[in-house]
């Protein structure tokens, strides 16, 4: 039944009907085109960073934030800046700062610092370790996270489920090919995993419940969520993370080791 649901939602007319039905029921239905509105609504008088700012948009969301009154704007990506970005920056006499780096790397996080509004769209499902990325976003998030990511439909009776795309067989990947909805080539799905493409691959298909649980575990509270059959847009506030691992100093580590040995709790599972 689940495969049938996914196949039906991939049919454009049924996908549109799903949207109309949920709007009629008063639910928040997401749309890629709403992202500029989220930015304009929240950035005035605040600092802003766009994580994954180049692919397909050439820093456009950073420029929108700057034009909407953000006090300081940074854009981060693992490649770039593109010629289009440089042209826009010069034409607008912009002060947007571009940072070349991986947002999960400590050096990159140090360059970013703590920023009021963190924006991240189209990145999470491209990362082999999405939870690590969310933890990194929490480290730099001062007041708000605006996140949009591709997801898969919820699996009834199996909350927090997820699909790992790399190494799926062709017949299994076919279910997740969204070309019928207008997506072109999905690296890692269309032709299988392509190691040379790095983060260009689609790594994870998280269900909405899995996404929200990872956000909460990383230290975010979801304040707003707009749902689509194959995507989620969320606005979150940072809170105390329930999980935090700290590497102990040498003396403390020896004391912990002795306590573990004395209690006899370290047994092979």
Buried (B, 14 or more C-beta within 10 A) or exposed (E): EBEEBBEBBBEEEEBEEBBEEBEEEEEEBBEEEBBBEBBBEBBEEBBBBBBBBBBEBBBBBBBBBBBBEBEBBBBBBBEBBBEBBBEBBEEEEBEBBBBBBBBBEEEBBEBBEBBBBBBBBBBBBBBEEBBEBBBBBBBBBBBBBBBBBBBBBBBEEEEBBBBEBBEBEEEEBEBBBBEEEEEEEBBBBBEBBEEEEEBBBBBBBBBBBBBBBBBBBBBBEBEEBBBBBBBBBBBBEBEEBEEEEEEEEEEEEEEEEEEEEEEEEEEEE
